[in-house]
């Protein structure tokens, strides 16, 4: 019994000196990833809280180095509840900021996405870029080995807001008397 109490007291002492990982972050940045969605409970969160969620990371000394931060972003999330929208092997080739526009050039691996998956990946990257840099517009481009553009997209914060509108009425105009 004494051993159990001693063990519990030791654990309490150790844990009381520990802090949460977020408490140790000096220069936080937010990266946006997709929520993992594999169980019915995950689907509920996915649709009520949104498909995209932030992950706070440390950027001490590198806060202004967008190339470094976006390279770190493309390595994927640390949180198991999040997944990268980009295929493994996607990398940043170049980043250029001009006034309020950020241009991000990605390698050809990033172009292995299509349709909605590509839209979600661009949305996650755009949200991340808007959080990292003082910009209004993000232009994303992926080129092949032959320098051919494989995809390009220009997004703003307004593009990230899904607007719900009622379906158009199939009835004719109402008559008033």
Rosetta constraint file for C-alpha pairs under 8 A:
AtomPair CA 1 CA 5 HARMONIC 6.35 0.50
AtomPair CA 2 CA 6 HARMONIC 5.98 0.50
AtomPair CA 3 CA 7 HARMONIC 5.99 0.50
AtomPair CA 4 CA 8 HARMONIC 6.12 0.50
AtomPair CA 5 CA 9 HARMONIC 6.08 0.50
AtomPair CA 6 CA 10 HARMONIC 6.07 0.50
AtomPair CA 7 CA 11 HARMONIC 6.17 0.50
AtomPair CA 8 CA 12 HARMONIC 6.19 0.50
AtomPair CA 9 CA 13 HARMONIC 6.21 0.50
AtomPair CA 10 CA 14 HARMONIC 6.22 0.50
AtomPair CA 11 CA 15 HARMONIC 6.03 0.50
AtomPair CA 12 CA 16 HARMONIC 5.93 0.50
AtomPair CA 13 CA 17 HARMONIC 6.66 0.50
AtomPair CA 14 CA 18 HARMONIC 6.79 0.50
AtomPair CA 19 CA 23 HARMONIC 6.44 0.50
AtomPair CA 19 CA 24 HARMONIC 7.58 0.50
AtomPair CA 20 CA 24 HARMONIC 7.19 0.50
AtomPair CA 21 CA 25 HARMONIC 7.05 0.50
AtomPair CA 22 CA 56 HARMONIC 7.65 0.50
AtomPair CA 25 CA 57 HARMONIC 7.36 0.50
AtomPair CA 25 CA 58 HARMONIC 5.50 0.50
AtomPair CA 26 CA 58 HARMONIC 6.83 0.50
AtomPair CA 26 CA 59 HARMONIC 7.77 0.50
AtomPair CA 26 CA 60 HARMONIC 6.36 0.50
AtomPair CA 27 CA 58 HARMONIC 5.71 0.50
AtomPair CA 27 CA 59 HARMONIC 5.28 0.50
AtomPair CA 27 CA 60 HARMONIC 5.07 0.50
AtomPair CA 27 CA 61 HARMONIC 7.98 0.50
AtomPair CA 27 CA 63 HARMONIC 7.19 0.50
AtomPair CA 28 CA 56 HARMONIC 6.11 0.50
AtomPair CA 28 CA 57 HARMONIC 5.55 0.50
AtomPair CA 28 CA 58 HARMONIC 4.97 0.50
AtomPair CA 28 CA 59 HARMONIC 5.98 0.50
AtomPair CA 28 CA 60 HARMONIC 7.78 0.50
AtomPair CA 29 CA 56 HARMONIC 5.61 0.50
AtomPair CA 29 CA 57 HARMONIC 5.38 0.50
AtomPair CA 29 CA 58 HARMONIC 6.33 0.50
AtomPair CA 29 CA 59 HARMONIC 6.38 0.50
AtomPair CA 29 CA 63 HARMONIC 7.73 0.50
AtomPair CA 29 CA 131 HARMONIC 7.49 0.50
AtomPair CA 29 CA 132 HARMONIC 6.75 0.50
AtomPair CA 30 CA 54 HARMONIC 5.83 0.50
AtomPair CA 30 CA 55 HARMONIC 5.51 0.50
AtomPair CA 30 CA 56 HARMONIC 4.62 0.50
AtomPair CA 30 CA 57 HARMONIC 6.26 0.50
AtomPair CA 30 CA 128 HARMONIC 6.56 0.50
AtomPair CA 30 CA 131 HARMONIC 6.50 0.50
AtomPair CA 30 CA 132 HARMONIC 7.37 0.50
AtomPair CA 31 CA 54 HARMONIC 5.49 0.50
AtomPair CA 31 CA 55 HARMONIC 5.24 0.50
AtomPair CA 31 CA 56 HARMONIC 6.45 0.50
AtomPair CA 31 CA 57 HARMONIC 7.35 0.50
AtomPair CA 31 CA 73 HARMONIC 6.42 0.50
AtomPair CA 31 CA 127 HARMONIC 7.82 0.50
AtomPair CA 31 CA 128 HARMONIC 5.01 0.50
AtomPair CA 31 CA 131 HARMONIC 7.84 0.50
AtomPair CA 32 CA 52 HARMONIC 6.33 0.50
AtomPair CA 32 CA 53 HARMONIC 5.50 0.50
AtomPair CA 32 CA 54 HARMONIC 4.41 0.50
AtomPair CA 32 CA 55 HARMONIC 6.21 0.50
AtomPair CA 32 CA 124 HARMONIC 5.24 0.50
AtomPair CA 32 CA 125 HARMONIC 6.95 0.50
AtomPair CA 32 CA 127 HARMONIC 6.36 0.50
AtomPair CA 32 CA 128 HARMONIC 5.40 0.50
AtomPair CA 33 CA 52 HARMONIC 5.55 0.50
AtomPair CA 33 CA 53 HARMONIC 5.63 0.50
AtomPair CA 33 CA 54 HARMONIC 6.36 0.50
AtomPair CA 33 CA 55 HARMONIC 7.44 0.50
AtomPair CA 33 CA 77 HARMONIC 7.12 0.50
AtomPair CA 33 CA 82 HARMONIC 6.03 0.50
AtomPair CA 33 CA 83 HARMONIC 5.95 0.50
AtomPair CA 33 CA 84 HARMONIC 5.51 0.50
AtomPair CA 33 CA 85 HARMONIC 6.54 0.50
AtomPair CA 33 CA 124 HARMONIC 5.76 0.50
AtomPair CA 34 CA 51 HARMONIC 5.57 0.50
AtomPair CA 34 CA 52 HARMONIC 4.58 0.50
AtomPair CA 34 CA 53 HARMONIC 6.15 0.50
AtomPair CA 34 CA 82 HARMONIC 5.56 0.50
AtomPair CA 34 CA 83 HARMONIC 5.30 0.50
AtomPair CA 34 CA 84 HARMONIC 6.26 0.50
AtomPair CA 34 CA 85 HARMONIC 6.22 0.50
AtomPair CA 34 CA 124 HARMONIC 7.39 0.50
AtomPair CA 35 CA 46 HARMONIC 6.49 0.50
AtomPair CA 35 CA 51 HARMONIC 5.56 0.50
AtomPair CA 35 CA 52 HARMONIC 5.92 0.50
AtomPair CA 35 CA 53 HARMONIC 6.23 0.50
AtomPair CA 35 CA 81 HARMONIC 6.01 0.50
AtomPair CA 35 CA 82 HARMONIC 4.49 0.50
AtomPair CA 35 CA 83 HARMONIC 6.13 0.50
AtomPair CA 36 CA 42 HARMONIC 7.04 0.50
AtomPair CA 36 CA 80 HARMONIC 7.68 0.50
AtomPair CA 36 CA 81 HARMONIC 5.20 0.50
AtomPair CA 36 CA 82 HARMONIC 4.93 0.50
AtomPair CA 36 CA 83 HARMONIC 5.69 0.50
AtomPair CA 37 CA 42 HARMONIC 4.92 0.50
AtomPair CA 37 CA 43 HARMONIC 5.71 0.50
AtomPair CA 37 CA 46 HARMONIC 6.81 0.50
AtomPair CA 38 CA 42 HARMONIC 6.17 0.50
AtomPair CA 38 CA 43 HARMONIC 7.24 0.50
AtomPair CA 39 CA 43 HARMONIC 6.43 0.50
AtomPair CA 40 CA 44 HARMONIC 6.44 0.50
AtomPair CA 41 CA 45 HARMONIC 6.51 0.50
AtomPair CA 42 CA 46 HARMONIC 5.92 0.50
AtomPair CA 43 CA 47 HARMONIC 6.18 0.50
AtomPair CA 44 CA 48 HARMONIC 6.02 0.50
AtomPair CA 45 CA 49 HARMONIC 5.42 0.50
AtomPair CA 45 CA 50 HARMONIC 7.08 0.50
AtomPair CA 46 CA 50 HARMONIC 5.11 0.50
AtomPair CA 46 CA 51 HARMONIC 5.00 0.50
AtomPair CA 47 CA 51 HARMONIC 6.66 0.50
AtomPair CA 52 CA 124 HARMONIC 6.80 0.50
AtomPair CA 53 CA 82 HARMONIC 7.56 0.50
AtomPair CA 55 CA 77 HARMONIC 7.20 0.50
AtomPair CA 55 CA 79 HARMONIC 7.39 0.50
AtomPair CA 59 CA 63 HARMONIC 5.29 0.50
AtomPair CA 59 CA 69 HARMONIC 7.57 0.50
AtomPair CA 62 CA 68 HARMONIC 7.27 0.50
AtomPair CA 62 CA 69 HARMONIC 7.38 0.50
AtomPair CA 63 CA 69 HARMONIC 7.57 0.50
AtomPair CA 63 CA 132 HARMONIC 7.92 0.50
AtomPair CA 65 CA 69 HARMONIC 6.31 0.50
AtomPair CA 66 CA 70 HARMONIC 5.90 0.50
AtomPair CA 66 CA 95 HARMONIC 6.96 0.50
AtomPair CA 66 CA 132 HARMONIC 7.46 0.50
AtomPair CA 66 CA 133 HARMONIC 7.81 0.50
AtomPair CA 67 CA 71 HARMONIC 6.03 0.50
AtomPair CA 67 CA 92 HARMONIC 7.09 0.50
AtomPair CA 67 CA 94 HARMONIC 6.86 0.50
AtomPair CA 67 CA 95 HARMONIC 5.82 0.50
AtomPair CA 68 CA 72 HARMONIC 6.15 0.50
AtomPair CA 69 CA 73 HARMONIC 6.10 0.50
AtomPair CA 70 CA 74 HARMONIC 6.19 0.50
AtomPair CA 70 CA 92 HARMONIC 6.83 0.50
AtomPair CA 71 CA 75 HARMONIC 6.66 0.50
AtomPair CA 71 CA 91 HARMONIC 6.31 0.50
AtomPair CA 71 CA 92 HARMONIC 5.78 0.50
AtomPair CA 72 CA 76 HARMONIC 7.41 0.50
AtomPair CA 73 CA 77 HARMONIC 7.29 0.50
AtomPair CA 74 CA 84 HARMONIC 7.40 0.50
AtomPair CA 74 CA 86 HARMONIC 7.23 0.50
AtomPair CA 74 CA 90 HARMONIC 6.55 0.50
AtomPair CA 74 CA 91 HARMONIC 6.33 0.50
AtomPair CA 74 CA 92 HARMONIC 7.76 0.50
AtomPair CA 75 CA 88 HARMONIC 7.86 0.50
AtomPair CA 76 CA 83 HARMONIC 6.89 0.50
AtomPair CA 76 CA 84 HARMONIC 5.14 0.50
AtomPair CA 77 CA 82 HARMONIC 6.25 0.50
AtomPair CA 77 CA 83 HARMONIC 6.27 0.50
AtomPair CA 77 CA 84 HARMONIC 6.43 0.50
AtomPair CA 78 CA 82 HARMONIC 7.82 0.50
AtomPair CA 85 CA 117 HARMONIC 7.24 0.50
AtomPair CA 85 CA 120 HARMONIC 6.87 0.50
AtomPair CA 85 CA 121 HARMONIC 4.82 0.50
AtomPair CA 85 CA 124 HARMONIC 7.40 0.50
AtomPair CA 86 CA 90 HARMONIC 6.47 0.50
AtomPair CA 86 CA 110 HARMONIC 6.16 0.50
AtomPair CA 86 CA 113 HARMONIC 7.61 0.50
AtomPair CA 86 CA 121 HARMONIC 6.06 0.50
AtomPair CA 87 CA 109 HARMONIC 6.85 0.50
AtomPair CA 87 CA 110 HARMONIC 6.16 0.50
AtomPair CA 87 CA 112 HARMONIC 7.06 0.50
AtomPair CA 87 CA 113 HARMONIC 7.58 0.50
AtomPair CA 88 CA 109 HARMONIC 7.87 0.50
AtomPair CA 89 CA 109 HARMONIC 6.23 0.50
AtomPair CA 89 CA 110 HARMONIC 7.73 0.50
AtomPair CA 90 CA 106 HARMONIC 7.00 0.50
AtomPair CA 90 CA 107 HARMONIC 6.17 0.50
AtomPair CA 90 CA 108 HARMONIC 7.52 0.50
AtomPair CA 90 CA 109 HARMONIC 5.14 0.50
AtomPair CA 90 CA 110 HARMONIC 4.91 0.50
AtomPair CA 91 CA 106 HARMONIC 5.74 0.50
AtomPair CA 91 CA 107 HARMONIC 5.64 0.50
AtomPair CA 91 CA 109 HARMONIC 7.77 0.50
AtomPair CA 91 CA 110 HARMONIC 7.44 0.50
AtomPair CA 92 CA 104 HARMONIC 7.17 0.50
AtomPair CA 92 CA 105 HARMONIC 6.02 0.50
AtomPair CA 92 CA 106 HARMONIC 4.61 0.50
AtomPair CA 92 CA 107 HARMONIC 6.36 0.50
AtomPair CA 93 CA 104 HARMONIC 7.80 0.50
AtomPair CA 93 CA 105 HARMONIC 5.35 0.50
AtomPair CA 93 CA 106 HARMONIC 5.23 0.50
AtomPair CA 93 CA 107 HARMONIC 6.03 0.50
AtomPair CA 94 CA 104 HARMONIC 6.17 0.50
AtomPair CA 94 CA 105 HARMONIC 5.13 0.50
AtomPair CA 94 CA 106 HARMONIC 7.22 0.50
AtomPair CA 95 CA 102 HARMONIC 7.26 0.50
AtomPair CA 95 CA 103 HARMONIC 5.72 0.50
AtomPair CA 95 CA 104 HARMONIC 4.71 0.50
AtomPair CA 95 CA 105 HARMONIC 6.22 0.50
AtomPair CA 96 CA 102 HARMONIC 5.85 0.50
AtomPair CA 96 CA 103 HARMONIC 5.12 0.50
AtomPair CA 96 CA 104 HARMONIC 6.65 0.50
AtomPair CA 97 CA 101 HARMONIC 5.80 0.50
AtomPair CA 97 CA 102 HARMONIC 4.41 0.50
AtomPair CA 97 CA 103 HARMONIC 6.19 0.50
AtomPair CA 98 CA 102 HARMONIC 6.43 0.50
AtomPair CA 99 CA 135 HARMONIC 7.40 0.50
AtomPair CA 100 CA 134 HARMONIC 6.61 0.50
AtomPair CA 100 CA 135 HARMONIC 4.13 0.50
AtomPair CA 100 CA 136 HARMONIC 5.41 0.50
AtomPair CA 100 CA 137 HARMONIC 6.53 0.50
AtomPair CA 101 CA 135 HARMONIC 5.42 0.50
AtomPair CA 101 CA 136 HARMONIC 6.12 0.50
AtomPair CA 101 CA 137 HARMONIC 4.77 0.50
AtomPair CA 101 CA 138 HARMONIC 5.85 0.50
AtomPair CA 101 CA 139 HARMONIC 7.43 0.50
AtomPair CA 102 CA 129 HARMONIC 7.75 0.50
AtomPair CA 102 CA 135 HARMONIC 6.48 0.50
AtomPair CA 102 CA 137 HARMONIC 6.29 0.50
AtomPair CA 102 CA 138 HARMONIC 4.87 0.50
AtomPair CA 102 CA 139 HARMONIC 6.20 0.50
AtomPair CA 103 CA 138 HARMONIC 5.88 0.50
AtomPair CA 103 CA 139 HARMONIC 4.68 0.50
AtomPair CA 103 CA 140 HARMONIC 5.96 0.50
AtomPair CA 103 CA 141 HARMONIC 7.77 0.50
AtomPair CA 104 CA 138 HARMONIC 7.45 0.50
AtomPair CA 104 CA 139 HARMONIC 6.21 0.50
AtomPair CA 104 CA 140 HARMONIC 4.90 0.50
AtomPair CA 104 CA 141 HARMONIC 6.35 0.50
AtomPair CA 105 CA 140 HARMONIC 6.01 0.50
AtomPair CA 105 CA 141 HARMONIC 4.93 0.50
AtomPair CA 105 CA 142 HARMONIC 5.77 0.50
AtomPair CA 105 CA 143 HARMONIC 7.72 0.50
AtomPair CA 106 CA 110 HARMONIC 6.38 0.50
AtomPair CA 106 CA 140 HARMONIC 7.41 0.50
AtomPair CA 106 CA 141 HARMONIC 6.05 0.50
AtomPair CA 106 CA 142 HARMONIC 4.71 0.50
AtomPair CA 106 CA 143 HARMONIC 7.07 0.50
AtomPair CA 107 CA 111 HARMONIC 7.67 0.50
AtomPair CA 107 CA 142 HARMONIC 5.56 0.50
AtomPair CA 107 CA 143 HARMONIC 6.15 0.50
AtomPair CA 107 CA 144 HARMONIC 7.12 0.50
AtomPair CA 108 CA 112 HARMONIC 7.46 0.50
AtomPair CA 108 CA 142 HARMONIC 5.68 0.50
AtomPair CA 108 CA 143 HARMONIC 5.47 0.50
AtomPair CA 108 CA 144 HARMONIC 4.96 0.50
AtomPair CA 108 CA 145 HARMONIC 7.34 0.50
AtomPair CA 108 CA 150 HARMONIC 7.25 0.50
AtomPair CA 110 CA 142 HARMONIC 6.71 0.50
AtomPair CA 111 CA 142 HARMONIC 6.18 0.50
AtomPair CA 111 CA 150 HARMONIC 6.19 0.50
AtomPair CA 111 CA 151 HARMONIC 6.49 0.50
AtomPair CA 113 CA 117 HARMONIC 5.91 0.50
AtomPair CA 113 CA 118 HARMONIC 5.03 0.50
AtomPair CA 114 CA 118 HARMONIC 5.00 0.50
AtomPair CA 114 CA 119 HARMONIC 7.92 0.50
AtomPair CA 115 CA 119 HARMONIC 6.40 0.50
AtomPair CA 116 CA 120 HARMONIC 6.12 0.50
AtomPair CA 117 CA 121 HARMONIC 6.16 0.50
AtomPair CA 118 CA 122 HARMONIC 6.10 0.50
AtomPair CA 119 CA 123 HARMONIC 6.11 0.50
AtomPair CA 120 CA 124 HARMONIC 6.16 0.50
AtomPair CA 121 CA 125 HARMONIC 6.17 0.50
AtomPair CA 122 CA 126 HARMONIC 5.90 0.50
AtomPair CA 122 CA 140 HARMONIC 7.41 0.50
AtomPair CA 122 CA 153 HARMONIC 7.48 0.50
AtomPair CA 122 CA 155 HARMONIC 7.98 0.50
AtomPair CA 123 CA 127 HARMONIC 6.11 0.50
AtomPair CA 123 CA 155 HARMONIC 7.68 0.50
AtomPair CA 123 CA 160 HARMONIC 6.47 0.50
AtomPair CA 124 CA 128 HARMONIC 6.20 0.50
AtomPair CA 125 CA 129 HARMONIC 6.11 0.50
AtomPair CA 126 CA 130 HARMONIC 6.05 0.50
AtomPair CA 126 CA 138 HARMONIC 6.04 0.50
AtomPair CA 126 CA 155 HARMONIC 6.69 0.50
AtomPair CA 126 CA 156 HARMONIC 7.40 0.50
AtomPair CA 126 CA 157 HARMONIC 7.93 0.50
AtomPair CA 127 CA 131 HARMONIC 6.18 0.50
AtomPair CA 127 CA 157 HARMONIC 7.44 0.50
AtomPair CA 127 CA 160 HARMONIC 7.92 0.50
AtomPair CA 128 CA 132 HARMONIC 6.21 0.50
AtomPair CA 129 CA 133 HARMONIC 5.90 0.50
AtomPair CA 129 CA 135 HARMONIC 7.93 0.50
AtomPair CA 129 CA 138 HARMONIC 7.16 0.50
AtomPair CA 130 CA 134 HARMONIC 6.68 0.50
AtomPair CA 130 CA 135 HARMONIC 6.04 0.50
AtomPair CA 130 CA 136 HARMONIC 7.00 0.50
AtomPair CA 130 CA 137 HARMONIC 7.95 0.50
AtomPair CA 130 CA 138 HARMONIC 7.69 0.50
AtomPair CA 130 CA 157 HARMONIC 7.64 0.50
AtomPair CA 136 CA 156 HARMONIC 5.91 0.50
AtomPair CA 136 CA 157 HARMONIC 7.03 0.50
AtomPair CA 137 CA 154 HARMONIC 6.92 0.50
AtomPair CA 137 CA 155 HARMONIC 5.81 0.50
AtomPair CA 137 CA 156 HARMONIC 4.77 0.50
AtomPair CA 137 CA 157 HARMONIC 7.66 0.50
AtomPair CA 138 CA 154 HARMONIC 5.65 0.50
AtomPair CA 138 CA 155 HARMONIC 5.32 0.50
AtomPair CA 138 CA 156 HARMONIC 6.32 0.50
AtomPair CA 139 CA 152 HARMONIC 7.19 0.50
AtomPair CA 139 CA 153 HARMONIC 5.69 0.50
AtomPair CA 139 CA 154 HARMONIC 4.30 0.50
AtomPair CA 139 CA 155 HARMONIC 6.46 0.50
AtomPair CA 140 CA 152 HARMONIC 5.44 0.50
AtomPair CA 140 CA 153 HARMONIC 5.22 0.50
AtomPair CA 140 CA 154 HARMONIC 6.32 0.50
AtomPair CA 141 CA 149 HARMONIC 7.06 0.50
AtomPair CA 141 CA 150 HARMONIC 7.60 0.50
AtomPair CA 141 CA 151 HARMONIC 5.77 0.50
AtomPair CA 141 CA 152 HARMONIC 4.24 0.50
AtomPair CA 141 CA 153 HARMONIC 6.58 0.50
AtomPair CA 142 CA 149 HARMONIC 5.96 0.50
AtomPair CA 142 CA 150 HARMONIC 5.48 0.50
AtomPair CA 142 CA 151 HARMONIC 5.45 0.50
AtomPair CA 142 CA 152 HARMONIC 6.43 0.50
AtomPair CA 143 CA 147 HARMONIC 5.38 0.50
AtomPair CA 143 CA 148 HARMONIC 5.38 0.50
AtomPair CA 143 CA 149 HARMONIC 4.39 0.50
AtomPair CA 143 CA 150 HARMONIC 5.20 0.50
AtomPair CA 143 CA 151 HARMONIC 7.25 0.50
AtomPair CA 144 CA 148 HARMONIC 5.33 0.50
AtomPair CA 144 CA 149 HARMONIC 6.44 0.50
AtomPair CA 144 CA 150 HARMONIC 6.25 0.50
AtomPair CA 155 CA 159 HARMONIC 5.91 0.50
AtomPair CA 155 CA 160 HARMONIC 7.86 0.50
AtomPair CA 156 CA 160 HARMONIC 7.05 0.50
AtomPair CA 157 CA 161 HARMONIC 7.18 0.50
